[in-house]
């Protein structure tokens, strides 16, 4: 099962919202992702550093089957795929070319309307 499996049922859905979480070195992140029925996605990722500082990244991308691509306007990119129904694994490439493996987990029953509204207002 992939992102679109939950929105490709009999009735058309304009947008589906999900919350993804994970960690990267000593930081943790939460990503509110809004996925349209055509696979286009957008959202906001909040990266909380060990110091407590929080960086916000607006992301856009595409879901195509089990493949996910996303990017930030600064040049950071993510390419990955589902490894299970609720897990995504892939490679994050920073604008300077540094690459790292990333894994995220889908959170059950997310409330991510705030993430989508914040992105839509920009």
N, CA, C and O of each residue as an XYZ file, in Angstrom:
488
protein
N       0.845     -1.184      0.000
C       0.000      0.000      0.000
C       0.882      1.235      0.000
O       1.949      1.242      0.612
N       0.446      2.260     -0.672
C       1.225      3.483     -0.746
C       0.359      4.685     -0.407
O      -0.811      4.534     -0.053
N       0.933      5.877     -0.517
C       0.213      7.106     -0.201
C      -1.163      7.137     -0.845
O      -2.170      7.346     -0.168
N      -1.200      6.928     -2.149
C      -2.441      7.115     -2.881
C      -3.445      5.995     -2.673
O      -4.615      6.155     -3.022
N      -3.030      4.883     -2.124
C      -3.964      3.783     -1.924
C      -5.123      4.206     -1.040
O      -6.251      3.763     -1.252
N      -4.872      5.037     -0.075
C      -5.925      5.436      0.837
C      -6.816      6.532      0.264
O      -7.849      6.852      0.852
N      -6.436      7.112     -0.873
C      -7.282      8.159     -1.454
C      -7.780      7.808     -2.846
O      -8.428      8.633     -3.490
N      -7.495      6.609     -3.322
C      -7.884      6.266     -4.694
C      -9.120      5.381     -4.726
O      -9.315      4.625     -5.678
N      -9.952      5.464     -3.703
C     -11.165      4.662     -3.637
C     -12.208      5.132     -4.631
O     -11.905      5.904     -5.541
N     -13.441      4.666     -4.455
C     -14.514      4.935     -5.397
C     -14.876      6.423     -5.466
O     -15.168      6.930     -6.549
N     -14.861      7.120     -4.345
C     -15.235      8.527     -4.375
C     -13.990      9.393     -4.530
O     -12.982      9.158     -3.863
N     -14.055     10.400     -5.413
C     -12.885     11.247     -5.618
C     -12.592     12.075     -4.371
O     -13.503     12.576     -3.711
N     -11.318     12.207     -4.065
C     -10.872     12.990     -2.918
C      -9.946     14.064     -3.439
O      -9.002     13.778     -4.175
N     -10.209     15.279     -3.066
C      -9.374     16.371     -3.554
C      -8.016     16.389     -2.870
O      -6.991     16.625     -3.509
N      -8.015     16.136     -1.563
C      -6.765     16.217     -0.830
C      -6.796     15.286      0.379
O      -7.830     15.112      1.025
N      -5.642     14.695      0.668
C      -5.482     13.775      1.794
C      -4.326     14.294      2.630
O      -3.313     14.729      2.082
N      -4.466     14.255      3.957
C      -3.429     14.806      4.827
C      -2.827     13.728      5.704
O      -3.531     12.864      6.226
N      -1.510     13.790      5.860
C      -0.806     12.802      6.682
C       0.284     13.482      7.495
O       0.802     14.533      7.117
N       0.621     12.859      8.621
C       1.703     13.334      9.462
C       2.787     12.269      9.475
O       2.514     11.100      9.747
N       4.022     12.674      9.179
C       5.180     11.781      9.150
C       6.203     12.294     10.149
O       6.415     13.501     10.262
N       6.837     11.382     10.872
C       7.822     11.766     11.883
C       9.076     10.917     11.741
O       9.056      9.832     11.159
N      10.165     11.441     12.288
C      11.411     10.686     12.261
C      12.506     11.444     12.975
O      12.270     12.483     13.593
N      13.709     10.905     12.880
C      14.862     11.574     13.485
C      16.022     11.555     12.493
O      16.115     10.704     11.609
N      16.880     12.517     12.682
C      18.044     12.675     11.820
C      19.187     13.123     12.715
O      19.231     14.270     13.158
N      20.108     12.208     12.976
C      21.198     12.467     13.922
C      20.599     12.840     15.276
O      19.866     12.040     15.857
N      20.892     14.035     15.791
C      20.373     14.423     17.102
C      19.108     15.278     16.996
O      18.663     15.848     17.992
N      18.532     15.369     15.810
C      17.325     16.169     15.582
C      16.128     15.259     15.332
O      16.283     14.106     14.929
N      14.936     15.791     15.577
C      13.704     15.085     15.240
C      12.914     15.966     14.284
O      13.111     17.180     14.241
N      12.019     15.351     13.516
C      11.203     16.151     12.600
C       9.777     15.633     12.539
O       9.493     14.466     12.810
N       8.894     16.548     12.173
C       7.477     16.266     11.914
C       7.165     16.914     10.571
O       7.496     18.078     10.343
N       6.538     16.167      9.699
C       6.170     16.699      8.394
C       4.677     16.505      8.184
O       4.180     15.379      8.164
N       3.975     17.607      8.028
C       2.563     17.571      7.660
C       2.492     17.608      6.149
O       2.885     18.596      5.528
N       1.991     16.535      5.554
C       1.981     16.399      4.100
C       0.535     16.391      3.602
O      -0.316     15.680      4.136
N       0.279     17.193      2.574
C      -1.027     17.267      1.933
C      -0.863     16.701      0.526
O      -0.058     17.196     -0.262
N      -1.633     15.657      0.219
C      -1.477     14.949     -1.054
C      -2.762     15.080     -1.854
O      -3.843     14.737     -1.376
N      -2.635     15.571     -3.056
C      -3.796     15.683     -3.940
C      -4.013     14.361     -4.654
O      -3.099     13.543     -4.755
N      -5.226     14.157     -5.150
C      -5.559     12.877     -5.779
C      -4.737     12.596     -7.028
O      -4.670     11.445     -7.460
N      -4.103     13.614     -7.629
C      -3.247     13.388     -8.793
C      -1.801     13.058     -8.403
O      -0.949     12.877     -9.273
N      -1.523     12.981     -7.077
C      -0.185     12.639     -6.611
C       0.675     13.829     -6.229
O       1.714     13.659     -5.590
N       0.260     15.041     -6.612
C       1.017     16.224     -6.192
C       0.948     16.343     -4.681
O      -0.093     16.076     -4.081
N       2.051     16.740     -4.063
C       2.048     16.902     -2.615
C       2.776     18.174     -2.225
O       3.637     18.675     -2.949
N       2.407     18.677     -1.068
C       3.071     19.840     -0.503
C       2.927     19.748      1.007
O       2.085     19.006      1.512
N       3.735     20.487      1.712
C       3.625     20.447      3.157
C       4.705     21.258      3.837
O       5.440     22.023      3.212
N       4.773     21.063      5.138
C       5.753     21.761      5.954
C       6.454     20.745      6.838
O       5.817     19.879      7.438
N       7.770     20.860      6.909
C       8.573     19.990      7.750
C       9.216     20.846      8.834
O       9.858     21.856      8.547
N       9.033     20.430     10.081
C       9.612     21.128     11.220
C      10.728     20.265     11.782
O      10.486     19.149     12.243
N      11.954     20.783     11.744
C      13.134     20.073     12.221
C      13.545     20.676     13.563
O      13.974     21.828     13.636
N      13.408     19.872     14.627
C      13.788     20.329     15.969
C      15.193     19.840     16.276
O      15.450     18.638     16.355
N      16.096     20.798     16.448
C      17.488     20.473     16.747
C      17.648     20.112     18.218
O      16.768     20.399     19.030
N      18.756     19.492     18.559
C      19.028     19.108     19.952
C      19.013     20.325     20.874
O      18.701     20.199     22.058
N      19.343     21.487     20.350
C      19.348     22.716     21.149
C      17.945     23.215     21.458
O      17.765     24.084     22.312
N      16.941     22.662     20.757
C      15.563     23.112     20.925
C      15.111     24.043     19.824
O      13.914     24.287     19.673
N      16.047     24.567     19.051
C      15.701     25.443     17.930
C      14.929     24.639     16.880
O      15.202     23.458     16.665
N      13.966     25.293     16.231
C      13.147     24.625     15.225
C      13.300     25.353     13.892
O      13.125     26.568     13.809
N      13.628     24.589     12.855
C      13.702     25.119     11.494
C      12.491     24.610     10.733
O      12.097     23.454     10.887
N      11.894     25.478      9.906
C      10.719     25.106      9.125
C      11.075     25.098      7.641
O      11.680     26.041      7.130
N      10.697     24.035      6.966
C      10.936     23.889      5.535
C       9.608     23.638      4.831
O       8.874     22.724      5.205
N       9.295     24.433      3.827
C       8.135     24.185      2.986
C       8.594     23.266      1.859
O       9.595     23.540      1.196
N       7.858     22.174      1.647
C       8.273     21.186      0.647
C       7.161     20.951     -0.371
O       5.976     21.104     -0.075
N       7.574     20.580     -1.563
C       6.653     20.183     -2.629
C       7.198     18.913     -3.250
O       8.390     18.623     -3.157
N       6.318     18.162     -3.881
C       6.788     16.930     -4.499
C       5.692     16.171     -5.211
O       4.657     16.721     -5.585
N       5.956     14.887     -5.386
C       5.055     14.017     -6.143
C       5.101     12.613     -5.553
O       6.158     12.121     -5.159
N       3.941     11.984     -5.501
C       3.837     10.578     -5.138
C       3.392      9.842     -6.392
O       2.360     10.170     -6.977
N       4.169      8.852     -6.804
C       3.863      8.076     -8.002
C       4.018      6.609     -7.647
O       5.128      6.078     -7.640
N       2.897      5.952     -7.351
C       2.959      4.576     -6.869
C       3.629      4.566     -5.512
O       3.187      5.257     -4.594
N       4.692      3.787     -5.374
C       5.417      3.724     -4.105
C       6.625      4.657     -4.075
O       7.382      4.658     -3.103
N       6.810      5.438     -5.114
C       7.969      6.343     -5.199
C       7.560      7.750     -4.782
O       6.496      8.239     -5.162
N       8.415      8.391     -3.998
C       8.157      9.731     -3.490
C       9.339     10.623     -3.837
O      10.493     10.247     -3.630
N       9.051     11.793     -4.361
C      10.086     12.799     -4.566
C       9.596     14.086     -3.907
O       8.416     14.427     -3.990
N      10.504     14.787     -3.260
C      10.149     16.046     -2.610
C      11.356     16.964     -2.633
O      12.500     16.512     -2.695
N      11.083     18.270     -2.583
C      12.189     19.222     -2.575
C      11.804     20.485     -1.827
O      10.628     20.789     -1.625
N      12.831     21.204     -1.426
C      12.707     22.511     -0.794
C      13.315     23.511     -1.773
O      14.254     23.171     -2.492
N      12.805     24.717     -1.811
C      13.268     25.694     -2.807
C      14.765     25.991     -2.721
O      15.345     26.496     -3.683
N      15.396     25.688     -1.593
C      16.834     25.961     -1.442
C      17.701     24.969     -2.214
O      18.892     25.204     -2.420
N      17.091     23.852     -2.640
C      17.859     22.857     -3.379
C      17.973     21.515     -2.685
O      18.515     20.579     -3.272
N      17.486     21.381     -1.457
C      17.469     20.074     -0.786
C      16.435     19.192     -1.486
O      15.355     19.664     -1.840
N      16.765     17.903     -1.689
C      15.828     16.983     -2.342
C      15.748     15.669     -1.585
O      16.698     15.265     -0.914
N      14.606     15.011     -1.699
C      14.395     13.688     -1.115
C      13.832     12.788     -2.199
O      12.898     13.165     -2.906
N      14.404     11.594     -2.327
C      13.882     10.566     -3.226
C      13.791      9.292     -2.411
O      14.782      8.842     -1.834
N      12.600      8.710     -2.365
C      12.432      7.514     -1.550
C      11.259      6.677     -1.994
O      10.626      6.939     -3.017
N      10.983      5.653     -1.190
C       9.866      4.765     -1.476
C       9.370      4.138     -0.181
O      10.046      4.175      0.847
N       8.187      3.567     -0.256
C       7.627      2.886      0.903
C       8.345      1.561      1.125
O       8.587      0.804      0.185
N       8.678      1.295      2.375
C       9.229     -0.008      2.744
C       8.177     -0.830      3.471
O       8.330     -2.040      3.636
N       7.104     -0.168      3.909
C       5.915     -0.814      4.473
C       4.780      0.199      4.343
O       4.983      1.305      3.841
N       3.613     -0.175      4.786
C       2.463      0.724      4.661
C       2.689      2.057      5.376
O       2.219      3.095      4.912
N       3.396      2.034      6.485
C       3.574      3.239      7.286
C       5.025      3.686      7.431
O       5.350      4.434      8.354
N       5.899      3.239      6.532
C       7.307      3.609      6.601
C       7.834      3.983      5.222
O       7.594      3.293      4.231
N       8.551      5.084      5.191
C       9.210      5.544      3.965
C      10.706      5.607      4.246
O      11.127      6.041      5.318
N      11.494      5.178      3.288
C      12.948      5.257      3.404
C      13.479      5.825      2.088
O      12.990      5.509      1.003
N      14.497      6.675      2.227
C      15.068      7.248      1.023
C      16.332      8.019      1.312
O      16.928      7.912      2.384
N      16.725      8.802      0.318
C      17.963      9.564      0.419
C      17.656     11.058      0.355
O      16.995     11.536     -0.566
N      18.145     11.770      1.342
C      18.049     13.219      1.376
C      19.373     13.771      0.870
O      20.436     13.443      1.396
N      19.299     14.600     -0.144
C      20.495     15.245     -0.685
C      20.398     16.736     -0.400
O      19.471     17.405     -0.855
N      21.354     17.246      0.352
C      21.380     18.676      0.661
C      21.897     19.460     -0.536
O      22.521     18.896     -1.435
N      21.638     20.745     -0.543
C      22.045     21.568     -1.685
C      23.547     21.554     -1.920
O      23.998     21.827     -3.032
N      24.338     21.237     -0.880
C      25.793     21.172     -1.049
C      26.261     19.808     -1.551
O      27.462     19.584     -1.705
N      25.318     18.890     -1.808
C      25.645     17.579     -2.333
C      25.762     16.485     -1.283
O      25.836     15.307     -1.632
N      25.782     16.850      0.003
C      25.875     15.856      1.074
C      24.612     15.000      1.082
O      23.500     15.525      1.020
N      24.784     13.678      1.159
C      23.658     12.739      1.110
C      23.563     11.965      2.409
O      24.572     11.638      3.033
N      22.320     11.676      2.809
C      22.102     10.873      4.008
C      20.831     10.045      3.859
O      19.875     10.454      3.201
N      20.844      8.865      4.489
C      19.668      8.004      4.500
C      18.677      8.538      5.519
O      19.055      8.951      6.615
N      17.397      8.523      5.143
C      16.339      9.030      6.002
C      15.197      8.015      6.028
O      14.872      7.401      5.011
N      14.603      7.852      7.191
C      13.415      7.005      7.332
C      12.365      7.800      8.088
O      12.687      8.501      9.048
N      11.111      7.695      7.663
C      10.007      8.378      8.334
C       8.872      7.390      8.567
O       8.706      6.424      7.823
N       8.098      7.651      9.613
C       6.964      6.804      9.961
C       5.683      7.621      9.931
O       5.633      8.754     10.412
N       4.639      7.015      9.352
C       3.337      7.666      9.301
C       2.684      7.567     10.674
O       2.646      6.491     11.270
N       2.177      8.673     11.172
C       1.502      8.684     12.462
C       0.011      8.437     12.265
O      -0.594      8.994     11.349
N      -0.580      7.613     13.111
C      -2.014      7.345     12.996
C      -2.824      8.561     13.427
O      -2.425      9.297     14.330
N      -3.965      8.765     12.772
C      -4.918      9.822     13.132
C      -4.279     11.188     13.313
O      -4.412     11.800     14.372
N      -3.591     11.668     12.294
C      -2.924     12.972     12.453
C      -3.902     14.130     12.352
O      -4.954     14.019     11.723
N      -3.548     15.221     12.969
C      -4.262     16.479     12.803
C      -3.273     17.430     12.142
O      -2.495     18.100     12.822
N      -3.308     17.484     10.829
C      -2.307     18.267     10.102
C      -2.909     19.424      9.322
O      -2.240     19.990      8.456
N      -4.149     19.790      9.604
C      -4.751     20.918      8.904
C      -3.901     22.167      9.033
O      -3.794     22.943      8.083
N      -3.291     22.375     10.198
C      -2.466     23.555     10.433
C      -1.306     23.619      9.436
O      -1.018     24.686      8.893
N      -0.641     22.491      9.191
C       0.477     22.461      8.253
C       0.011     22.896      6.864
O       0.657     23.720      6.215
N      -1.099     22.346      6.418
C      -1.584     22.642      5.074
C      -2.014     24.093      4.950
O      -1.732     24.736      3.938
N      -2.691     24.619      5.960
C      -3.102     26.027      5.925
C      -1.885     26.943      5.883
O      -1.877     27.925      5.141
N      -0.866     26.635      6.663
C       0.335     27.475      6.673
C       0.976     27.524      5.296
O       1.411     28.585      4.849
N       1.036     26.403      4.635
C       1.664     26.356      3.311
C       0.805     27.075      2.286
O       1.329     27.798      1.439
N      -0.519     26.886      2.350
C      -1.413     27.510      1.379
C      -1.392     29.036      1.493
O      -1.645     29.725      0.504
N      -1.097     29.573      2.675
C      -1.094     31.011      2.871
C       0.127     31.686      2.277
O       0.153     32.911      2.160
N       1.121     30.931      1.905
C       2.356     31.530      1.381
C       2.215     31.895     -0.075
O       3.158     32.410     -0.676
